[in-house]
Amino acid sequence: MKKIVGVILSVVLTSTLFTGCSKTATNANEIKIGINYELSGDVATYGQSSVAGIELAIEQINAAGGINGKKIVPVKYDNKSEPAEATTLATKLITQDKVVSILGPATSGSFKAEIPVGIKNKVPVISGSATADDVTVDASGVKEYAFRICFNDSYQGTAMANFALKNLSKKKAVVIMDSSSDYGKGLSENFTKTFEAAGGTIVAKEAYVAKDTDFNAILTKIKGKDFDVIFIPGYYTEAGLIIKQARAQGINVPVLGADGFDSPTLLKLAGADALNNVYFSNHYSSLDKDPVVQKFITDFKTKYNKEPDAFNALGYDLAKFAADGISRADKVSGESIKNALAGTTNFVGVTGSFSVDKNHNPVKSIVVIGLKNGVQDSSVKVSK
């Protein structure tokens, strides 16, 4: 009897083992790509928008025959806007789901948390919107398996300082920064450096932290000072409230920001009346008449029945960029894909055409968008 039970247990265990393996086994006709994004939590709109663009691109790629005849199979997880969760999911995607590359996360903090996992396992990780300067390269050198397709904070901070000085003819700035994020600190530092070097004056520099909601003390403090522009390096969650409260106090100077402003929630928080004379740097503008941009807008509206935003466009380009690299790789392996991505030249995307530089960053233009009653009303393209 004991022998029979032992045989049964052995059969069950063996069956379970093969069942478990079948879930992660690689199909020769499929290519698994991980999607590790902020689908809930503090910056969920970035992740949700990015993934909508990614899924549209994958749908189109598969409809056109996939990558060298192989179908893309996306494996999607929600990192809940938490860097630690992003790390855990990256490990799961690589070791259990056997993806050949990971797209996302959207934010610099979560993407940087994922990078060591990619390096350790030799699997490329790519972000469409992680803008911190040290995302792909730091003091120790280039992070071999990390890539991005967006410009960095240095470029955004510099561009907005030059825009204030040259396009708006403003010379006296107040900076109200998010001191709790690398994003806010990096933008502030580069705006200040460029603005002052070109003859501008930083009249005051004030700080807040993420999730603050009452900025009236800061605004009262600066109201009596002599300034003609405000720069807010931070995310829409706080920027919308700062702008609304500033306008309520009668502070009507131009307000500048970066791509962290780009969310429908900015309009909900600030209100249309407050969002005039507001400008922010971005990766894409729906006002661009380029046929590539206009086709994307049409395709996106057909699938989702709404206008795309910059994160939709970045997600779309991200999936196309990854697929392009995989298609050019000598074989479907992490190292070969990494080499192909690093060698990318003249990639044509919705957010601009670019080549990848030695630090795994794109060489591309930046767009400064102007709002009128909360709606995009103007755009200026600035070359790097």
C-alpha positions as CSV (number, residue, x, y, z in Angstrom):
1,M,0.0,0.0,0.0
2,K,2.8,2.4,0.9
3,K,4.4,1.7,-2.5
4,I,1.2,2.5,-4.3
5,V,0.8,5.8,-2.4
6,G,4.4,6.6,-3.2
7,V,3.9,6.0,-6.9
8,I,0.7,8.1,-7.0
9,L,2.4,11.0,-5.2
10,S,5.3,10.8,-7.6
11,V,3.0,10.9,-10.6
12,V,1.1,13.9,-9.1
13,L,4.3,15.8,-8.4
14,T,5.7,15.1,-11.9
15,S,2.4,16.2,-13.4
16,T,2.4,19.4,-11.4
17,L,6.0,20.1,-12.4
18,F,5.3,19.8,-16.1
19,T,2.1,21.9,-15.7
20,G,4.1,24.7,-14.0
21,C,6.8,24.6,-16.7
22,S,4.2,24.8,-19.4
23,K,3.1,28.2,-18.2
24,T,6.5,29.8,-18.8
25,A,7.7,27.7,-21.7
26,T,8.7,29.7,-24.7
27,N,6.6,29.2,-27.8
28,A,8.8,29.3,-30.9
29,N,6.2,31.4,-32.7
30,E,5.8,34.0,-29.9
31,I,7.9,36.7,-28.4
32,K,7.0,37.7,-24.8
33,I,7.5,41.4,-23.9
34,G,6.9,42.6,-20.3
35,I,4.8,45.6,-19.4
36,N,5.6,46.9,-15.9
37,Y,3.6,50.1,-15.4
38,E,1.8,52.3,-12.8
39,L,-1.8,51.3,-13.5
40,S,-2.9,52.3,-10.0
41,G,-1.6,54.6,-7.3
42,D,-0.3,58.2,-7.3
43,V,0.8,58.5,-11.0
44,A,-1.6,56.0,-12.5
45,T,-2.6,58.3,-15.4
46,Y,1.0,58.1,-16.7
47,G,1.0,54.3,-16.7
48,Q,-2.5,53.9,-18.0
49,S,-1.8,56.3,-20.9
50,S,1.5,54.7,-21.7
51,V,0.0,51.2,-21.8
52,A,-2.9,52.3,-24.0
53,G,-0.3,53.4,-26.6
54,I,1.8,50.2,-26.1
55,E,-1.2,48.0,-26.7
56,L,-2.2,49.9,-29.9
57,A,1.3,49.5,-31.3
58,I,1.5,45.8,-30.4
59,E,-1.9,45.2,-32.0
60,Q,-0.7,46.9,-35.2
61,I,2.6,45.0,-35.2
62,N,0.9,41.7,-34.8
63,A,-1.7,42.5,-37.5
64,A,1.2,43.2,-39.9
65,G,2.8,39.9,-39.2
66,G,4.5,40.4,-35.9
67,I,8.3,40.5,-35.4
68,N,9.9,38.4,-38.2
69,G,6.7,36.4,-38.3
70,K,6.5,35.9,-34.6
71,K,3.5,37.2,-32.6
72,I,4.2,39.6,-29.7
73,V,2.7,38.3,-26.4
74,P,2.5,41.2,-23.8
75,V,2.7,40.2,-20.2
76,K,1.2,43.1,-18.2
77,Y,1.5,43.9,-14.5
78,D,0.5,46.8,-12.2
79,N,3.4,48.1,-10.0
80,K,0.9,50.4,-8.2
81,S,3.3,53.4,-8.5
82,E,5.7,51.8,-6.0
83,P,9.4,51.3,-6.9
84,A,9.7,48.2,-4.7
85,E,6.8,46.6,-6.5
86,A,8.4,47.5,-9.8
87,T,11.5,45.6,-8.8
88,T,9.5,42.5,-7.7
89,L,7.5,42.5,-10.9
90,A,10.6,42.9,-13.1
91,T,12.1,39.8,-11.4
92,K,8.8,37.9,-12.0
93,L,8.6,39.0,-15.7
94,I,12.2,37.8,-16.4
95,T,12.6,34.7,-14.3
96,Q,9.0,33.3,-14.5
97,D,7.4,34.8,-17.5
98,K,10.6,34.6,-19.6
99,V,10.1,38.0,-21.4
100,V,12.9,39.1,-23.7
101,S,12.5,42.8,-22.7
102,I,10.5,45.0,-20.3
103,L,8.7,48.2,-21.2
104,G,8.2,50.6,-18.4
105,P,7.8,51.8,-15.7
106,A,6.9,55.4,-16.6
107,T,8.5,57.3,-13.7
108,S,12.2,57.6,-13.1
109,G,12.2,56.2,-9.5
110,S,10.4,53.0,-10.4
111,F,12.3,52.5,-13.6
112,K,15.6,52.9,-11.8
113,A,14.5,50.4,-9.2
114,E,14.0,47.9,-12.0
115,I,17.3,48.4,-13.8
116,P,19.5,46.2,-11.6
117,V,17.2,43.3,-12.3
118,G,17.6,43.8,-16.0
119,I,21.4,44.1,-15.7
120,K,21.7,41.0,-13.5
121,N,19.6,38.9,-15.9
122,K,20.9,40.6,-19.1
123,V,17.4,41.6,-20.3
124,P,16.9,45.1,-21.8
125,V,14.5,47.4,-19.9
126,I,13.2,50.5,-21.7
127,S,11.2,53.4,-20.5
128,G,9.2,55.9,-22.6
129,S,9.1,58.6,-20.0
130,A,11.8,58.2,-17.2
131,T,13.5,61.6,-17.5
132,A,16.0,61.7,-14.6
133,D,19.5,62.4,-15.8
134,D,20.9,59.3,-14.1
135,V,18.5,56.8,-15.5
136,T,20.8,55.3,-18.2
137,V,24.2,56.6,-17.0
138,D,25.6,57.5,-13.6
139,A,29.1,58.0,-12.0
140,S,29.9,54.3,-12.6
141,G,29.2,54.5,-16.3
142,V,26.5,53.5,-18.8
143,K,23.8,51.1,-17.5
144,E,24.3,48.5,-20.2
145,Y,20.7,47.1,-20.3
146,A,18.8,50.3,-19.7
147,F,17.3,52.5,-22.5
148,R,14.8,55.3,-22.8
149,I,13.2,57.1,-25.7
150,C,12.4,60.4,-24.0
151,F,14.7,63.4,-23.4
152,N,16.1,63.9,-19.9
153,D,15.5,66.5,-17.1
154,S,18.6,68.5,-17.9
155,Y,17.3,69.1,-21.4
156,Q,13.8,70.0,-20.1
157,G,15.1,72.4,-17.5
158,T,17.4,74.0,-19.9
159,A,14.7,74.3,-22.6
160,M,12.2,75.9,-20.3
161,A,14.8,78.4,-19.0
162,N,15.6,79.4,-22.5
163,F,11.9,79.6,-23.4
164,A,11.3,81.9,-20.5
165,L,14.2,84.2,-21.5
166,K,14.0,84.1,-25.3
167,N,10.3,83.4,-26.2
168,L,8.6,85.2,-23.3
169,S,11.3,87.8,-22.5
170,K,11.1,87.1,-18.8
171,K,14.1,87.8,-16.5
172,K,12.9,87.3,-12.9
173,A,11.7,83.8,-11.9
174,V,10.3,82.1,-8.9
175,V,10.8,78.4,-8.6
176,I,8.3,76.3,-6.7
177,M,9.7,72.8,-6.7
178,D,8.8,69.3,-5.6
179,S,11.7,68.5,-3.2
180,S,10.5,65.0,-2.6
181,S,11.4,63.7,-6.0
182,D,14.5,63.4,-8.1
183,Y,12.4,64.7,-11.0
184,G,11.6,68.0,-9.3
185,K,15.1,68.5,-8.0
186,G,16.7,67.7,-11.3
187,L,14.5,70.1,-13.2
188,S,14.9,72.9,-10.7
189,E,18.7,72.6,-10.7
190,N,19.0,72.8,-14.5
191,F,16.4,75.5,-14.9
192,T,18.2,77.6,-12.3
193,K,21.7,77.0,-13.8
194,T,20.6,77.9,-17.3
195,F,18.4,80.9,-16.3
196,E,21.1,82.5,-14.2
197,A,23.9,81.8,-16.7
198,A,21.9,83.7,-19.4
199,G,21.4,86.7,-17.1
200,G,18.1,85.9,-15.4
201,T,17.5,86.2,-11.7
202,I,15.9,83.6,-9.4
203,V,14.0,85.8,-7.1
204,A,12.9,83.0,-4.8
205,K,13.0,79.2,-4.5
206,E,10.2,77.5,-2.5
207,A,9.7,73.8,-1.9
208,Y,6.8,71.4,-1.3
209,V,6.5,67.6,-1.0
210,A,4.3,65.2,-2.9
211,K,0.7,65.0,-1.8
212,D,0.6,68.6,-0.3
213,T,-2.7,70.3,-1.1
214,D,-2.5,73.8,0.4
215,F,0.1,76.1,-1.1
216,N,-1.3,79.4,0.0
217,A,1.5,80.0,2.5
218,I,4.1,79.7,-0.2
219,L,2.1,81.9,-2.6
220,T,1.5,84.6,0.1
221,K,5.2,84.6,0.8
222,I,6.2,85.2,-2.9
223,K,3.3,87.5,-3.8
224,G,5.0,90.7,-2.7
225,K,8.2,89.9,-4.6
226,D,9.2,91.3,-8.0
227,F,9.0,88.4,-10.5
228,D,7.6,87.9,-14.0
229,V,7.4,84.1,-14.3
230,I,7.0,81.0,-12.1
231,F,8.6,77.6,-12.8
232,I,7.0,74.5,-11.2
233,P,9.1,71.4,-11.6
234,G,6.7,68.7,-10.4
235,Y,3.8,66.6,-11.3
236,Y,0.2,67.5,-12.2
237,T,-1.2,66.4,-8.9
238,E,0.3,69.3,-7.1
239,A,0.9,71.7,-10.0
240,G,-2.8,71.9,-10.8
241,L,-3.5,73.1,-7.2
242,I,-0.6,75.5,-7.1
243,I,-1.8,77.2,-10.3
244,K,-5.4,77.3,-9.1
245,Q,-4.4,78.9,-5.8
246,A,-1.9,81.3,-7.4
247,R,-4.6,82.6,-9.8
248,A,-7.0,83.0,-6.8
249,Q,-4.4,85.2,-5.1
250,G,-4.1,87.3,-8.2
251,I,-0.8,86.0,-9.3
252,N,-1.2,86.0,-13.1
253,V,2.3,85.8,-14.4
254,P,3.2,82.9,-16.9
255,V,3.6,79.5,-15.3
256,L,6.1,77.1,-16.7
257,G,6.4,73.3,-16.1
258,A,7.7,70.1,-17.7
259,D,6.1,66.9,-19.0
260,G,4.8,66.1,-15.5
261,F,2.0,68.6,-16.3
262,D,0.7,66.4,-19.0
263,S,-2.4,64.8,-17.6
264,P,-6.2,65.4,-18.0
265,T,-6.2,65.7,-14.2
266,L,-4.3,69.1,-14.4
267,L,-7.5,70.6,-15.9
268,K,-9.7,69.0,-13.3
269,L,-7.5,70.3,-10.4
270,A,-6.8,73.8,-11.7
271,G,-9.9,74.6,-13.7
272,A,-10.0,76.0,-17.3
273,D,-9.9,79.7,-16.2
274,A,-6.6,79.2,-14.3
275,L,-4.9,77.5,-17.2
276,N,-4.0,80.4,-19.4
277,N,-0.5,81.7,-19.9
278,V,0.7,78.2,-18.9
279,Y,3.5,76.4,-20.8
280,F,5.2,73.1,-20.4
281,S,7.8,71.0,-22.2
282,N,6.6,67.8,-23.7
283,H,7.5,65.0,-26.1
284,Y,4.6,65.4,-28.5
285,S,1.9,67.8,-29.7
286,S,-1.4,66.9,-31.4
287,L,-1.0,70.2,-33.3
288,D,2.0,68.7,-35.2
289,K,0.9,68.2,-38.9
290,D,3.5,65.5,-39.6
291,P,1.6,62.6,-41.4
292,V,3.1,60.1,-38.9
293,V,1.6,62.1,-36.0
294,Q,-1.8,62.5,-37.7
295,K,-2.1,58.8,-38.6
296,F,-1.3,57.9,-35.0
297,I,-4.0,60.3,-33.8
298,T,-6.6,58.8,-36.2
299,D,-5.7,55.2,-35.2
300,F,-5.8,56.0,-31.5
301,K,-9.2,57.7,-31.8
302,T,-10.5,54.8,-33.8
303,K,-9.5,52.3,-31.0
304,Y,-10.2,54.3,-27.9
305,N,-12.6,57.0,-29.1
306,K,-10.6,59.9,-27.5
307,E,-7.7,62.2,-28.3
308,P,-4.3,60.8,-27.4
309,D,-1.9,62.5,-25.0
310,A,1.9,62.6,-24.9
311,F,2.1,59.4,-22.7
312,N,-0.1,57.6,-25.2
313,A,2.3,58.6,-27.9
314,L,5.4,57.7,-25.9
315,G,4.0,54.3,-25.1
316,Y,3.2,53.7,-28.8
317,D,6.8,54.7,-29.8
318,L,8.2,52.6,-27.0
319,A,6.6,49.4,-28.3
320,K,7.6,50.2,-31.9
321,F,11.2,50.9,-30.8
322,A,11.4,47.7,-28.8
323,A,10.0,45.7,-31.7
324,D,12.4,47.4,-34.2
325,G,15.3,46.4,-32.0
326,I,14.2,42.8,-31.6
327,S,13.6,42.5,-35.4
328,R,17.2,43.6,-36.1
329,A,18.9,41.5,-33.4
330,D,21.1,38.6,-34.4
331,K,18.9,36.3,-32.3
332,V,16.1,36.7,-29.7
333,S,18.3,37.0,-26.7
334,G,18.9,39.8,-24.2
335,E,22.4,40.6,-25.3
336,S,21.6,40.6,-29.0
337,I,18.5,42.8,-28.4
338,K,20.5,45.2,-26.3
339,N,23.1,45.6,-29.0
340,A,20.5,46.2,-31.6
341,L,18.8,48.9,-29.5
342,A,22.1,50.6,-28.8
343,G,22.7,50.7,-32.6
344,T,19.4,52.3,-33.5
345,T,19.7,55.2,-36.0
346,N,17.0,57.3,-37.6
347,F,14.0,55.7,-35.8
348,V,10.9,57.4,-37.0
349,G,8.4,57.9,-34.2
350,V,5.3,59.9,-33.3
351,T,7.3,61.7,-30.6
352,G,10.1,62.5,-33.1
353,S,12.7,60.8,-35.1
354,F,15.9,59.9,-33.2
355,S,19.1,57.9,-33.0
356,V,20.4,56.4,-29.8
357,D,23.5,58.0,-28.4
358,K,26.4,56.4,-26.4
359,N,24.5,56.8,-23.1
360,H,21.4,55.0,-24.4
361,N,19.4,58.3,-24.7
362,P,17.6,59.5,-27.9
363,V,18.8,62.6,-29.8
364,K,15.6,64.3,-30.5
365,S,13.6,67.6,-30.4
366,I,11.6,68.9,-27.5
367,V,8.1,70.6,-27.8
368,V,6.9,73.5,-25.6
369,I,3.1,73.5,-25.4
370,G,1.0,76.5,-24.5
371,L,-2.5,76.2,-22.9
372,K,-5.5,78.4,-23.4
373,N,-8.4,77.8,-21.0
374,G,-6.8,74.4,-20.3
375,V,-6.6,73.3,-24.0
376,Q,-3.4,73.0,-26.0
377,D,-3.3,76.1,-28.2
378,S,0.3,76.5,-29.4
379,S,3.4,74.5,-29.7
380,V,7.1,75.3,-30.4
381,K,9.6,72.7,-31.4
382,V,13.1,73.2,-29.9
383,S,16.1,71.2,-31.3
384,K,18.7,69.9,-29.0
